[in-house]
Amino acid sequence: MKRALAELPLHGGKAPAALFDRMVRLAGAVVMAIVDEHGSEEMLRRLADPWWFQAFGCLLGFDWHSSGLTTVTCGALKEAYRAYGSELGVVVAGGKGATSRKAPEEIARAADRLGISQGERLAYASRMSAKVDSAAVQDGYALYHHSFFFTPRGGWCVVQQGMNEGYGRARRYHWMGESVADFVCEPHAAIGDLFTPAKEAPRSAPGDLLNMIAAEAGPNRVASAALIRDDPERFLETLRAAVEGPTLFAPTRHALLPIDVDLARLGRIVAAAHRIAPKDFEALLGTPQIGPKAIRSLALTAEIIYGAPVSHRDPAHSKRWADYAYAHGGKDGHPFPVDRRLYEQDIAVVTDAVRNARLGHTEKTEALRRLARLGG
């Protein structure tokens, strides 16, 4: 499993219609060129690379350091898939807000239509990647965007984003599904911040941050699942004592306060999960209704009962992708306004190269390869 991460300033607004139309056409042409040259699996690897993705968004003309680059670039790719269908070489599901939650059913429909036998596995990967970054990793960012990319051969990747409105930042999570071994133990291969402000923004207090996918949290994952399989009342009694009596946790700030948890509701959720009896933490995380608060409560109680420490390590611990904004300019005029004439010319060049290559005329694609070698 490969999982990488990027951070961006949180910006509002949307892409102008004229720019978005061009983004869709250029994104489609670039993806088809990469798929034709390197294959669909390589396209997934590039989307799963936070640096390549950022450079791609800059190339398409979006604001180089905006959180909107993620949602608009993914939106352009989804529109390109709607326009080109299987010709694109990659299937796109999900999106922003309520659309993100439709990803599993969109995956299932596409799998049926394309005859992909691994539809259920792909839908599971979509649900679990979102669940990990919203509940198993509690880093102060609330997920609001989830895009799932996959191929007819069953390869997949995820680009999803969360926001922290408190200090105006967005955090983007990338997943690459090759050789998936474990969703809940150090699934990331690389983590990097794409943008570091001159004055570092305040981070979550260590006691607030919960990282259940850390290697050192392994005993706690085991203990959390054991708590659910054991006696739910034992768990609730320990939790009740923690939030109603003297703190059992950090001396300077309760890691769990009465305001953080509705004990009555949590009791119903725990009882329902107990009947399912999840065999391990991954199964627990995938249980319906088990969200961030339930995971935090279980983790902290498991620490008390079993002595299995939780991890408070932030999972976010550099090709200059901003240079690609100089290709066509940026939506907000940085480094300069989008050059529409040049943009249309480049769409025509790449589209024509793909069309000719598919007809067996490779002169233009060879020219693009030579340019790439000179640029490297």
Salt bridges, closest charged atoms under 4 A:
GLU7 OE1 - ARG169 NH2 3.54
GLU7 OE2 - ARG171 NH2 2.42
GLU7 OE2 - ARG203 NH1 2.86
ASP21 OD2 - ARG25 NH2 3.16
ASP36 OD2 - ARG358 NE 2.76
GLU37 OE1 - ARG369 NH2 2.47
GLU42 OE1 - ARG45 NH1 3.14
GLU42 OE2 - ARG46 NE 3.00
ASP63 OD2 - HIS11 ND1 3.64
ASP63 OD2 - HIS65 ND1 3.81
GLU79 OE2 - ARG82 NH1 2.50
GLU87 OE1 - ARG358 NH1 2.71
GLU105 OE2 - ARG109 NH1 3.41
GLU106 OE1 - LYS78 NZ 3.07
ASP133 OD1 - ARG3 NH2 2.40
ASP139 OD2 - ARG171 NH1 2.87
GLU178 OE2 - ARG45 NH2 2.66
GLU186 OE1 - HIS188 NE2 2.94
GLU186 OE2 - ARG313 NH2 2.58
ASP193 OD2 - ARG203 NH2 3.51
GLU200 OE2 - ARG203 NH2 2.91
ASP208 OD1 - ARG253 NE 3.82
GLU216 OE2 - ARG313 NE 2.99
ASP230 OD2 - ARG234 NH1 3.21
GLU233 OE2 - ARG240 NH1 3.77
ASP260 OD2 - ARG253 NH1 3.90
ASP280 OD2 - LYS279 NZ 3.00
ASP314 OD1 - ARG171 NH1 3.12
ASP323 OD1 - ARG320 NH2 3.25
ASP332 OD1 - LYS331 NZ 2.70
GLU344 OE2 - ARG22 NE 3.03
GLU344 OE2 - ARG25 NH2 2.65
ASP346 OD2 - HIS328 NE2 2.73
ASP352 OD1 - ARG355 NH1 3.43
ASP352 OD2 - LYS364 NZ 2.46
GLU366 OE2 - ARG369 NH1 2.48
